[in-house]
Amino acid sequence: MNLQNVLSQLERGLIGIRLPSTWCQGRTAFGGVSGALLFQAVKQVVKPTRRILSISTNFIGPLIAEQPFDIKVEVLREGKSASQVLARIEQDGSTCVLAQFCFGESRKSELLVSNDEAHQLVSPKVEQCIPYIPNMTPEFFQHVEICLQQGGMPFTGAMTSHLGGWMRFAEHEGSQNELQLLALSDAWPPTMLQMYPRPAPASTMSWYIEFLKPVQLEENQWFGFEAVTHNSADGYAIEEAKIWHPDGDLLALSRQTVAVFA
């Protein structure tokens, strides 16, 4: 079941949704797909003329695959040019994922500051992609292509926490927008895991992502990704990533708080 098939369940309502085990990492659903489900549900209550500006997500508890869950959406405020919406995933009476979405309508403004940053990536090569290996890589890796160019694989004793490369879905599903960017941005392992010499668990606790501009890519194009660890101490790490259009435009900024257990 590809991403579009997962999201199509929302056409039947927000109750009794199920995720197949192929979208899991360990015992919980891959955070990108749970975020994409909430985003798709929220878009149903927001004016189509308003684009997504930011999403703040907290992963509160595991979302277990193959078991039904519900999505609840609450419009906090609908202003003249902005919408604030809260959404959550509930399973067995407990909140698993909670996210707040901020949408905005385009307005005339005299202020214009263009981003002039550039990524350090080279053209992606499929042979550089991390393969899906049962019982070794996360289950959801069978749905994504991660082309690693900067940094190393988790648990290889690397001397850097920098991580970067390209990402796209293994099954091309038509044109790509903020929804696909959101889902893919959480596909990368936590940046600092490559520094460990042996396997150690880690879990994203909170995730904040801002969209600089509307996103539009063809179905087989790659998103660029570059991430750094700002700090890791006392069992928690803060990492930040930049997500790029293949032509070099900066599309989004992402920041995560990760709990590490080593």
C-alpha positions in Angstrom: 0.0 0.0 0.0 1.7 3.2 -1.2 1.2 6.7 0.4 -1.8 7.7 -1.8 -3.6 4.4 -0.9 -3.0 5.1 2.8 -4.3 8.7 2.5 -7.3 7.5 0.4 -8.7 5.9 3.6 -9.7 9.4 4.7 -12.3 9.5 1.9 -14.3 7.1 4.0 -14.0 9.3 7.1 -11.7 9.9 10.1 -12.7 6.9 12.2 -11.3 3.4 12.1 -8.2 4.1 9.9 -5.5 1.4 9.8 -1.9 1.6 8.8 -0.2 -1.5 7.3 2.9 -2.8 9.1 5.0 -1.9 6.1 4.8 1.8 7.2 6.4 1.1 10.6 9.7 1.7 12.2 9.9 -0.6 15.1 6.6 -0.9 17.0 5.2 2.4 15.9 4.1 4.0 12.6 6.7 6.0 10.7 6.3 9.6 11.8 6.2 11.0 8.3 3.1 9.0 7.3 1.2 9.9 10.5 2.0 13.5 9.9 0.9 13.2 6.3 -2.4 11.7 7.4 -3.1 14.6 9.8 -2.1 17.1 7.1 -4.5 15.5 4.6 -7.3 15.6 7.2 -6.7 19.2 8.1 -6.7 20.4 4.5 -10.3 19.3 4.2 -11.4 22.1 6.6 -9.1 24.9 5.3 -9.8 27.2 2.4 -7.8 25.9 -0.7 -6.5 29.4 -1.3 -4.4 29.2 1.9 -1.1 27.5 1.8 0.6 25.7 4.7 3.2 27.8 6.5 4.2 25.7 9.5 3.4 22.4 11.3 4.3 21.7 14.9 4.0 18.0 15.8 4.5 16.0 19.0 4.8 12.2 19.0 3.3 11.3 22.3 3.0 7.6 22.2 3.3 4.7 19.7 0.8 4.4 16.9 0.4 0.6 16.4 0.0 -0.7 12.9 -2.9 -2.9 11.8 -5.0 -1.5 14.7 -7.8 1.1 14.1 -7.3 4.7 15.1 -9.3 7.9 14.8 -8.3 11.4 13.6 -9.9 14.5 15.3 -9.6 18.0 13.8 -10.4 21.3 15.5 -10.3 24.7 13.9 -8.8 27.0 16.5 -9.2 30.2 14.5 -10.2 31.2 11.0 -9.0 34.8 10.4 -9.1 37.0 7.4 -5.8 35.6 6.0 -4.7 32.8 8.3 -6.1 29.6 9.8 -4.9 27.7 12.9 -5.9 24.1 13.1 -5.3 21.4 15.7 -5.4 17.7 14.8 -4.7 14.5 16.7 -4.5 10.7 16.2 -6.2 8.7 19.0 -5.9 4.9 19.4 -7.4 2.9 22.2 -8.5 6.1 24.0 -5.0 7.6 24.0 -3.5 10.4 22.0 -0.6 9.2 19.9 0.2 12.2 17.7 -0.8 15.8 18.2 -0.1 18.6 15.6 -0.9 22.2 15.1 -1.1 23.6 11.6 -0.8 27.2 10.4 -2.1 28.2 7.0 -1.9 31.6 5.3 -3.4 33.5 2.4 -1.1 35.4 0.1 -1.1 39.1 0.8 0.5 42.1 -0.9 3.7 43.3 1.0 6.5 45.6 0.3 8.9 43.4 2.2 10.9 40.9 0.2 13.9 39.0 1.4 15.2 36.3 -0.9 17.1 33.2 0.3 20.5 33.0 -1.3 21.7 29.8 0.4 22.9 26.8 -1.7 23.1 23.1 -0.9 26.3 21.1 -1.2 24.8 18.1 -2.9 25.7 16.5 -6.2 23.2 14.8 -8.6 21.6 11.7 -7.0 22.4 8.2 -8.2 20.1 5.3 -7.5 23.0 3.0 -6.7 23.7 5.3 -3.7 20.3 4.6 -2.1 20.1 2.8 1.2 18.5 -0.6 0.4 15.6 -2.0 2.3 16.9 -5.1 4.2 14.3 -7.0 6.2 15.0 -7.1 9.9 17.8 -4.5 9.5 16.3 -1.3 8.1 12.9 0.1 9.1 9.9 -1.5 7.3 8.9 1.8 5.7 12.2 1.9 3.8 10.6 -0.3 1.2 8.5 2.7 0.3 11.2 5.4 0.0 14.5 6.0 -1.7 17.2 7.7 0.4 20.3 8.6 -1.5 23.0 9.2 1.1 25.8 11.6 0.2 26.8 13.3 3.4 27.5 11.5 6.7 27.2 7.8 7.2 24.9 5.0 8.1 23.6 4.6 11.6 25.8 2.9 14.2 29.0 3.0 12.1 31.1 5.1 14.5 31.2 8.1 12.2 33.1 11.3 13.3 30.4 13.6 12.1 26.7 14.2 12.9 26.1 15.9 9.5 23.7 14.1 7.2 22.5 14.8 3.7 21.4 13.5 0.4 18.3 13.1 -1.7 14.9 11.5 -1.1 11.8 10.5 -3.0 9.1 7.8 -2.9 10.0 4.4 -4.4 6.6 4.3 -6.2 6.1 7.6 -8.1 2.6 8.8 -7.5 2.1 11.9 -9.6 3.2 15.4 -8.9 4.6 16.2 -5.5 3.7 19.0 -3.1 4.0 19.8 0.6 2.4 16.5 1.6 5.1 14.4 0.0 7.8 16.7 1.4 6.4 16.4 4.9 6.3 12.6 4.7 9.8 12.2 3.3 11.5 14.7 5.6 11.0 12.4 8.6 12.4 9.4 6.7 16.0 10.1 7.6 17.5 8.5 10.7 18.4 10.9 13.6 21.6 12.6 12.6 23.7 11.6 15.6 23.0 7.8 15.3 25.8 7.5 12.8 28.2 8.4 15.6 27.3 5.3 17.7 29.5 2.3 17.2 26.7 -0.1 18.0 22.9 -0.1 17.7 21.0 2.2 20.1 17.4 3.3 20.1 16.2 6.8 19.4 12.8 8.4 19.1 11.6 11.8 17.8 9.6 13.6 20.4 8.7 16.9 18.7 9.0 18.1 15.1 8.6 21.6 13.7 8.7 22.3 10.0 8.2 25.6 8.1 7.5 26.0 4.4 9.2 28.9 2.7 7.2 28.7 -0.5 4.7 26.5 -2.3 6.1 23.1 -3.3 5.6 21.6 -6.8 7.8 18.8 -8.1 7.3 16.2 -10.9 6.5 12.7 -9.8 10.1 11.3 -10.2 12.1 14.3 -8.9 14.2 14.2 -5.8 14.0 16.5 -2.7 17.4 17.5 -1.4 18.1 17.1 2.4 20.9 18.5 4.6 20.8 18.2 8.4 23.1 19.0 11.3 23.0 18.3 15.1 23.0 21.5 17.1 23.4 19.8 20.4 23.2 16.3 22.0 23.5 15.9 25.7 21.6 14.3 28.7 19.8 11.9 26.4 18.3 14.5 24.1 19.4 15.9 20.7 18.4 18.9 18.7 18.8 18.6 14.9 17.9 20.9 12.1 17.4 20.2 8.4 17.0 22.1 5.1 14.9 20.6 2.3 15.7 21.7 -1.2 14.1 21.7 -4.6 16.3 19.9 -7.2 16.9 23.3 -8.9 18.5 24.6 -5.7 15.6 26.6 -4.1 15.2 26.2 -0.3 11.7 24.9 0.3 11.5 24.1 4.0 13.2 24.2 7.3 12.8 21.3 9.8 13.8 21.0 13.4 13.4 17.9 15.7 14.0 17.0 19.3 15.1 13.4 19.6 15.4 11.2 22.7 18.4 9.0 22.5 18.9 5.9 24.7 22.7 5.4 24.8 
